[in-house]
Amino acid sequence: MKRTSADRSRTGLQVGADEPTMQALKSAQTRARLIDATIRVLVRSGYARTTTPQVAIEAGLSRGAMLHHFDNGISLIKATITHLHERRLRAFRRAAERSALDHNAMVRTYWRQIQKPAFIAFHELAVAARTNAELAAVLMPLQVEFRERFNQLAVQLYPEWQASPQRFALAMAVSQATMEGMAVNLLTGAMDAALVEPLLDSLEEQMHALRPASEGQAA
């Protein structure tokens, strides 16, 4: 017997029930396409020359189609920063799970992560925020949120740090500042690439010295 629209409605088989889901998926894919295009333009041209028309061209979309998903350039940049932070958190979790028995491996893993274009894009945004109040107003709160989420995740993955929050904060600051500074210096030619491995070895030693002793070590 052929079902009527009323029958389908009563049984949950509403007409067009899948359309919102498909539309949401398509919208998410387009947003991701625009964010990826923004990262490529930031890496290639720098923040000052990253414009919505350039991003639309890079993504293969009309500017009107782009504005359908992002009202203006700053909303696109905000979404890009959030995406970059989420990518870093996912990469950190994967790295920690792979190197659960070798904490020193985290230094090398994070170093590999900041060799990727995403780090260059984020660095462009961070430098530009120094003199761009509108960008700073977007970036700074997201940075604070990311730092809090990163620290929470790190303590979950490495519970031995829970008893030493000050040491943990110091370890995070030292490792991040050292490796990101190295990455920037390599980009600008301010550091000899031959120093990378010795510096990473030294950083691993610092992390080992800061890490709280386990119960077995303490005994």
N, C-alpha and C positions, 0 to 999 in steps of 0.2 A: 504494500500500500504506500502511495506517495505521501511523504510528510509535508505538512503545511508549515508556513513560517511560525505559526503559533505553536505547533508541535515541536519544532526545532528549538524554539525559545524555552519551552517547558523542560526539555531534556538537556539544555545547556549547549545545544548545537545552533547557536545564534548565527544569523546571516552576517558574514564578514567578521566573525569572531577573531580570525587570525590577522586581520588587516592592521590593527594597532601594533601588534607584536612585530610584524614585518616592517612596518613603517619606523618603529623605534630602532630596529636593527639597522635599517638603511641609514637612519639619521646618525646613529653611533659610528657607523663605518665612515660616513662623510666627515664627521667631526674628527675622527682619528686621522683621516687623510689630510685634513687641513693642519692638524697639529704636527704631523710628520713633515709636511711641506714647510711649516714655520721653522722647524728645527733645521732643515736643510738650508733655508734662506739665511737664518742667523749665522750658521757656520760659514756659508759662502760669502755673505755680504756684510755681516755685522749688524748690530741692533739699529744703528742710525739709518741704514738703508733697507731695513726690513719693513715693508709697507703692505697693507692689505691687498693692493693690486698685484704686487709681486708674489705674495703667498697664493693668491687665487690662480695666477698663471702657473706657478710651480705645481699646484694641486690639480691643474687641468680643469678648473671650474670657472664659471663666470663670477664676477664680483658680487652680483646679486645673489647667486646661490650661496656664496660664502656668508653674506650678511644675513641670510636666512638662519644660519646656525650661530653666528657670532655678531652681535650688534655693532661692534666696533673693534678697533685694533687692540685696545687694552683688555677686552674680555677674551680675545684670542690668546694674548700673551699670558693672562691668568690661567687659562686652561692648559697652556703649554707648560708653565711652571709646575702646575699640579701633576701633569702627566710625567714630567721629568722626576719629580719627587717620588711618585708611585713606582716608577721604573727602578729607581735607586733602592727603594725598600724591598722590592721583589728580588732584585739581584743580590742584595745583602742576605736575605733569608735563604735563597738557594745556595749561596756560597757558604753560609754558616752550616747548613745541613750537610753539604758535601765534605766540609772540613771539620766535622764535629770533634774528631780526635786529634786535630792538629791546629791549634789556635794561631800559630804563626802563619799558616796558610792564608788567613784572613787578610794579612798585609798585602800579599801578592794578588789576591783576588780583588781587593779594592783598587789596587794600582791598575790592574787590567781594565776595571770598570771606567776609570777616569781617563783612559786613553781613547775612549769612544767619542763620536761626534756630540753625543748628548752633553758631555761635560763642557765642551767648547761652547755649545749653545747656552748652557746655564751660566758659564763664566761671562759671556757677552752681556747677559741680562744683569748679572750682579754688578759688573763694572758700570754699566749704563745707569743703574739705579742710584749711584752716588750723586749724580747731578740732575736726575730726572725725578721730581717729587711724585709725579703720578705713578711712575713705575715702582718707585720705592714703597709707596703706599700699598701696592699689590704684593710686592716681593717679600717685604719684611715680615708681615704676619704669617705668610706661608712658610717662611724659613723657620720661624719659631715653632709652628705646628709640626713641621718636618722633624726638627731636632727632638721634640718631645716624643714623637712616634718612633723615631729611630732609636732613641735611648730605651724606650719601653721594650721594643723588639729585641734589642741587644741584651738586655738583662734577662728576658725570657729565654733567649738562646744560650746565654752564658750565665747561669744562675749564681756562679761563685762570686760574681761582682756585686750581688745584692747587699752583702754585708759591708761593702766598701764603696759607697756612692761617690765619695770625693775622689778616690783613686780612679774610679770608672770615668768620671767626668774629665779628669786629667788625661787619661788614656785616649778617650775619644777626641779631645781637643788636639793632643799632640799628633795622633795619627792622621787626622783630617788635615790639619794645618800643614804638616810636613809633606804629605803626598800631593795635596792640591797645589801647594807652593812649588813643588818639584814639577808638576805638570805644566803650570803656567810658565815657569822658567825655561822648560824645554821648548814650549811654543814660541817664546820670544828670543830664544838663542842665548839666554843668560846662564845656562848651565850645560856643562859637558855631559853628553849622554853616557859616557863611561862611568860617571859617578852614580848612576841610578842604582845598580845592584849593590854597591857598598852602602849606600844610604838606606836602602830597603833592609839590608842585613842589620844595620845599626838600629833601625826602627823596630825590627822584630825583637832585638835584645832589650830595648826600652819597654816594649809591651810585656815581655816575659818578666822583667823586674817589677813592673807595676801590678801585674796580676796577683790577686790574693792567693795565698797557699791553700791547696785543698786540705781536707782533713788528714789524708795520708801523709802529705808533705809536712803538715804541722806536727803530726805525731813523730 
